[in-house]
Amino acid sequence: MSRSIALTLRLWRQACPEAPGGFETHRLEAVSTDLSLLEALDQLNERLIAVGQRPVGFEHDCREGICGACGFLVNGQAHGPRAATTVCQLYLREFEDGATLTLEPFRARAFAPLQDLAVERTALDRILEAGGYCSVNTGSAPEANALLVGREQAARAFDAASCIGCGACVASCRNASASLFTAAKLAHLGQLPQGQPERSRRAQAMVQRMAAEGFGDCSSHLECEAACPKQISADWISWMQRELRRQGDNPAAARS
């Protein structure tokens, strides 16, 4: 049932990467609990623009929990308190009337600040560019049934492929590790026959790139799994380590 509540937003404000940042407090009165948190920020921005102030910078795209662009910290939790939910799908009904919400960007050395709640996450893209694809030339598209994939095998690949690359795993890890993201991208292709020809090179290249981007090692605290809006299992990190040992080269272990 819809109701109206009041919220205090304690927002991280930083005009640009070079500018100093700090928290700024705004009060929202009589906002509907049917609004998402991003829609509440939209209302705040309309108010700020009306009085000639700079609106709050934050990222978003689909607003359907698909792309992951909206991620930031809500009271210290990546994407907020509701499990398996992105910020754009986090509705105000999750909060009590009069609550104070501290909103700040993902904190990680590899995620450079852009403005306010937005950070640069292209380091994740560069991990993918290092090997998260199939480059073998197969000519025209093969017939769909030419490569048989078992039901359980396809399900495992789909579970890993559901990663949206939002960076919540990095933000929640005490070492700011991208191990869950990298493992999911490796496991997605590693479960399928199309991913086998480049399997050895892919694992080594992507883990090496992860280290080069400044991400830390896995902390083994499993906060990444808890924060993941798509509930990617941390078991894939163990799978990634076995994959590296299978290839006889473990860059992550060499750094520890």
TAZIJO-V649469 format. One record per residue. RES is the residue in one small letter. PSI is psi in whole degrees, -180 to 180 (999 if undefined). Layout:
# TAZIJO-V649469
<<RES,PSI> <RES,PSI>>
This chain:
# TAZIJO-V649469
<<m,132> <s,143> <r,170> <s,139> <i,167> <a,141> <l,147> <t,122> <l,118> <r,99> <l,139> <w,127> <r,127> <q,110> <a,-34> <c,168> <p,-32> <e,-16> <a,150> <p,151> <g,165> <g,169> <f,145> <e,137> <t,134> <h,145> <r,130> <l,125> <e,143> <a,52> <v,141> <s,140> <t,-7> <d,-9> <l,146> <s,166> <l,-37> <l,-37> <e,-33> <a,-39> <l,-34> <d,-45> <q,-42> <l,-43> <n,-38> <e,-40> <r,-42> <l,-44> <i,-38> <a,-27> <v,14> <g,20> <q,159> <r,131> <p,162> <v,129> <g,124> <f,157> <e,150> <h,161> <d,-82> <c,-32> <r,29> <e,13> <g,21> <i,-43> <c,-27> <g,3> <a,-21> <c,-3> <g,132> <f,177> <l,134> <v,111> <n,42> <g,-2> <q,132> <a,124> <h,1> <g,-174> <p,-16> <r,127> <a,150> <a,40> <t,134> <t,164> <v,-39> <c,-18> <q,12> <l,112> <y,154> <l,-14> <r,-13> <e,-10> <f,151> <e,153> <d,130> <g,4> <a,153> <t,126> <l,123> <t,117> <l,124> <e,161> <p,163> <f,134> <r,114> <a,144> <r,-35> <a,-11> <f,90> <a,142> <p,144> <l,-66> <q,127> <d,-110> <l,0> <a,137> <v,161> <e,117> <r,21> <t,-11> <a,-34> <l,-38> <d,-37> <r,-29> <i,-43> <l,-41> <e,-24> <a,-19> <g,5> <g,52> <y,171> <c,118> <s,1> <v,130> <n,113> <t,7> <g,-146> <s,165> <a,128> <p,162> <e,141> <a,-32> <n,10> <a,-36> <l,110> <l,131> <v,124> <g,159> <r,-48> <e,-38> <q,-45> <a,-38> <a,-41> <r,-43> <a,-41> <f,-40> <d,-44> <a,-38> <a,-15> <s,-8> <c,129> <i,3> <g,38> <c,-25> <g,4> <a,-35> <c,-38> <v,-46> <a,-28> <s,-15> <c,135> <r,-23> <n,8> <a,50> <s,145> <a,25> <s,-40> <l,-43> <f,-51> <t,-42> <a,-41> <a,-42> <k,-36> <l,-45> <a,-33> <h,-53> <l,-28> <g,-17> <q,-13> <l,149> <p,-30> <q,-23> <g,-2> <q,-39> <p,-34> <e,20> <r,-46> <s,-50> <r,-37> <r,-50> <a,-47> <q,-45> <a,-41> <m,-39> <v,-39> <q,-40> <r,-38> <m,-45> <a,-41> <a,-29> <e,-10> <g,9> <f,147> <g,178> <d,161> <c,132> <s,-11> <s,19> <h,-11> <l,17> <e,-29> <c,-45> <e,-40> <a,-35> <a,-17> <c,121> <p,-16> <k,7> <q,44> <i,132> <s,138> <a,-9> <d,-26> <w,-25> <i,-42> <s,-40> <w,-42> <m,-42> <q,-39> <r,-37> <e,-42> <l,-41> <r,-35> <r,-32> <q,-3> <g,19> <d,121> <n,89> <p,-34> <a,-42> <a,-34> <a,-27> <r,-20> <s,999>>
